[in-house]
């Protein structure tokens, strides 16, 4: 095997041996085989170490951290360990389809950018249905902060990026690491900072290449609602957003985090934040109001009915 590989796969995990093994197996089963899989165990976890040892593939490496630091730190450790030209991330509860890496490498090779970042669509798998995300890809010249945040429908967004879809040059990831300590919006935070780096182009494979498992009886970081932390993050990173995107994020994502409190002060705070630092549109105001008026379970059912493009 050559000293430098094409791709290093980084999988952060902790105390989920069966999921980590499933994720690693999907990476090792890629049609493009010039890769290594680095599973970074976030704190002592002998069960996961033992399960991974049963795989028996020399391309698999396990890095066990002495203490917990959450997924962004584990990803950054994996990047530092990587021997590949590119690094592709895979969350431990997701899977890749077999041609994921081959497809992304072909797109990267066709790009003239110094640092091509390649994402993809995914299959969003819930107990109720499968759907394809994102619903659309960025339009030419569209500000990425607006693509990721501005809604075209009352109950859903169109733009999206998810960590398990991202493949990026290792050199870029060392220059622009994940923000450690951030619980939500980790991939959004990274993507918006990365595209500001010289020579970066964000590309999307139009086909879904990832299975995003959203089991409703299993905890996911993406379900946490750290409202004060996220508001602080948004204010500290205002330069990453256009005024339109800033308002849209405030009145949709932050509103969803604050609404369970039923605290009217937060309702007003978010309106003031969007007006004072952004440029909200009519749909942003409507989104904010329906988030506070409807129970989350009802909103999710309506959204599923509207955007449920089933996978055959």
Secondary structure as UniProt FT lines:
FT   STRAND          5..13
FT   HELIX           17..28
FT   STRAND          35..41
FT   HELIX           46..53
FT   TURN            54..55
FT   TURN            58..59
FT   STRAND          60..64
FT   HELIX           71..81
FT   STRAND          84..89
FT   TURN            92..93
FT   STRAND          94..96
FT   TURN            98..99
FT   HELIX           100..110
FT   STRAND          115..125
FT   STRAND          130..133
FT   TURN            140..141
FT   HELIX           144..149
FT   TURN            154..155
FT   HELIX           163..165
FT   STRAND          167..169
FT   HELIX           170..175
FT   TURN            180..181
FT   HELIX           186..194
FT   TURN            195..196
FT   TURN            198..199
FT   STRAND          200..213
FT   TURN            216..217
FT   HELIX           221..223
FT   HELIX           227..236
FT   HELIX           238..240
FT   HELIX           243..249
FT   HELIX           250..254
FT   HELIX           255..259
FT   TURN            260..261
FT   HELIX           264..277
FT   HELIX           282..293
FT   HELIX           296..307
//
